[in-house]
Amino acid sequence: MKNYYRDKLAWVFGGSQGIGLAIGEELLKQGCRVRLWARRADLLQSEAGRLGAQWTAVDVSDYAATEAAVAEALQKDGTPQFVFNCAGLALPGYLLDVSAAELATMSQVNYLGTAYVCKAVLPALVQQRGGHIVNVSSLGGVMGLFGYTGYCGSKYAVMGFSEALRREVAGYGIRVSALCPPNTRTPGLDQENLRKPPEVLAQEEKVQVLEASVVARYLLKALPRNPFTVIPSLDGRLAHLLARWAPGILNRILERPPAK
Ligand SMILES: NC(=O)c1ccc[n+]([C@@H]2O[C@H](COP(=O)([O-])OP(=O)(O)OC[C@H]3O[C@@H](n4cnc5c(N)ncnc54)[C@H](OP(=O)(O)O)[C@@H]3O)[C@@H](O)[C@H]2O)c1
């Protein structure tokens, strides 16, 4: 990994806190130029100022705004070598309780936000004949998790989109990977914990929570090999193998009768 990121340019969407911010911090440590993107300008300004990064406020679920902000940043920065799509949220709960608006929000931010950023940056990457797009999915993007119907739907969509895009743009020298983190200590996870069904909380007592910096370092170390799926925990990699090769065993582990 030595010097792999040095003097390159990375754009980190969802970069003002959590996993995105940790990726931005790690890239800066490795000599990469970084632009952080998110909605809240005040948080972006303070974090980017602290780290010495550039920043742009944008809502990635709004395609017109994203396309315009990307065009402006291309003028200022030139074309990035790395694009990280970390904007996203989880609103867990039984489908009986999750509202239609909450289902739409997860799809709009997690899936469409990712697809919109890819679409907005792709012409510049094609012209550059290279670049690496990393879309953040989840372990919930490779296996159906109890209490996460809407979230898993949106993250499976990220996986399908990313796999198809990887095939579509390989000929231009552009790489596409999908990061599937397990539970990671972030402000987003704090919010998610407030609404997890009891079965999920009980099951998670045994599950390790990773630090965002660990996820960021694992990802950046993996990218030079151009893997498609990046899963930063051993538990997660084992569960992914079970999901592919022994789904019956995984079903017995993950299925839980509803509590009410
Ligand atoms: N933490 C975990 O345990 C975990 C596990 C698996 C997967 N993930 C995935 O990893 C990604 C990052 O999660 P996290 O836990 O780091 O979340 P987080 O702490 O809530 O950070 C989310 C970041 O995305 C930005 N963002 C949210 N909605 C946005 C929008 N519509 N447009 C632009 N920016 C937006 C937020 O800033 P603003 O609010 O200011 O926009 C913030 O910078 C998400 O896709 C999440 O689903 C997380």
The ligand as a MOL file (V3000), in Angstrom:
LIG
                    3D

  0  0  0     0  0            999 V3000
M  V30 BEGIN CTAB
M  V30 COUNTS 48 52 0 0 0
M  V30 BEGIN ATOM
M  V30 1 N -22.0210 1.8380 11.1970 0
M  V30 2 C -22.3600 0.5980 10.8950 0
M  V30 3 O -22.5030 -0.2850 11.7770 0
M  V30 4 C -22.5620 0.2070 9.4470 0
M  V30 5 C -22.6080 -1.1690 9.1340 0
M  V30 6 C -22.8180 -1.5480 7.8060 0
M  V30 7 C -22.9390 -0.5690 6.8220 0
M  V30 8 N -22.8940 0.7540 7.1690 0 CHG=1
M  V30 9 C -23.0470 1.7350 6.0860 0
M  V30 10 O -21.8990 2.5600 6.0650 0
M  V30 11 C -22.2630 3.8700 5.6000 0
M  V30 12 C -21.8000 4.8930 6.6330 0
M  V30 13 O -22.4520 4.5810 7.8560 0
M  V30 14 P -22.0830 5.3400 9.2030 0
M  V30 15 O -22.4780 4.4340 10.3040 0
M  V30 16 O -20.7200 5.8830 9.1130 0 CHG=-1
M  V30 17 O -23.1690 6.5250 9.1400 0
M  V30 18 P -23.2000 7.9520 9.8490 0
M  V30 19 O -22.3220 7.9910 11.0350 0
M  V30 20 O -24.6400 8.2920 10.0350 0
M  V30 21 O -22.5960 8.9000 8.7050 0
M  V30 22 C -23.3280 9.0590 7.5210 0
M  V30 23 C -22.6910 10.1210 6.6760 0
M  V30 24 O -23.4610 10.2640 5.4780 0
M  V30 25 C -23.9330 11.6140 5.3470 0
M  V30 26 N -25.2400 11.5440 4.6920 0
M  V30 27 C -26.3690 10.9100 5.1360 0
M  V30 28 N -27.3650 11.1090 4.2830 0
M  V30 29 C -26.8800 11.8500 3.2550 0
M  V30 30 C -27.4310 12.3860 2.0680 0
M  V30 31 N -28.7240 12.1950 1.7450 0
M  V30 32 N -26.6360 13.0970 1.2440 0
M  V30 33 C -25.3300 13.2920 1.5540 0
M  V30 34 N -24.7550 12.8370 2.6590 0
M  V30 35 C -25.5280 12.1170 3.5080 0
M  V30 36 C -23.9620 12.1360 6.7800 0
M  V30 37 O -23.8590 13.5380 6.8930 0
M  V30 38 P -25.1970 14.4670 6.8090 0
M  V30 39 O -26.1940 13.8700 7.7510 0
M  V30 40 O -24.7200 15.8270 7.2110 0
M  V30 41 O -25.6350 14.4300 5.3860 0
M  V30 42 C -22.6880 11.4910 7.3250 0
M  V30 43 O -21.5420 12.2010 6.8560 0
M  V30 44 C -23.7800 3.8360 5.4020 0
M  V30 45 O -24.0560 3.5490 4.0510 0
M  V30 46 C -24.2280 2.6710 6.2740 0
M  V30 47 O -25.4240 2.0800 5.8150 0
M  V30 48 C -22.7130 1.1640 8.4450 0
M  V30 END ATOM
M  V30 BEGIN BOND
M  V30 1 1 1 2
M  V30 2 2 2 3
M  V30 3 1 2 4
M  V30 4 1 4 5
M  V30 5 2 4 48
M  V30 6 2 5 6
M  V30 7 1 6 7
M  V30 8 2 7 8
M  V30 9 1 8 9
M  V30 10 1 8 48
M  V30 11 1 9 10
M  V30 12 1 9 46
M  V30 13 1 10 11
M  V30 14 1 11 12
M  V30 15 1 11 44
M  V30 16 1 12 13
M  V30 17 1 13 14
M  V30 18 2 14 15
M  V30 19 1 14 16
M  V30 20 1 14 17
M  V30 21 1 17 18
M  V30 22 2 18 19
M  V30 23 1 18 20
M  V30 24 1 18 21
M  V30 25 1 21 22
M  V30 26 1 22 23
M  V30 27 1 23 24
M  V30 28 1 23 42
M  V30 29 1 24 25
M  V30 30 1 25 26
M  V30 31 1 25 36
M  V30 32 1 26 27
M  V30 33 1 26 35
M  V30 34 2 27 28
M  V30 35 1 28 29
M  V30 36 1 29 30
M  V30 37 2 29 35
M  V30 38 1 30 31
M  V30 39 2 30 32
M  V30 40 1 32 33
M  V30 41 2 33 34
M  V30 42 1 34 35
M  V30 43 1 36 37
M  V30 44 1 36 42
M  V30 45 1 37 38
M  V30 46 2 38 39
M  V30 47 1 38 40
M  V30 48 1 38 41
M  V30 49 1 42 43
M  V30 50 1 44 45
M  V30 51 1 44 46
M  V30 52 1 46 47
M  V30 END BOND
M  V30 END CTAB
M  END
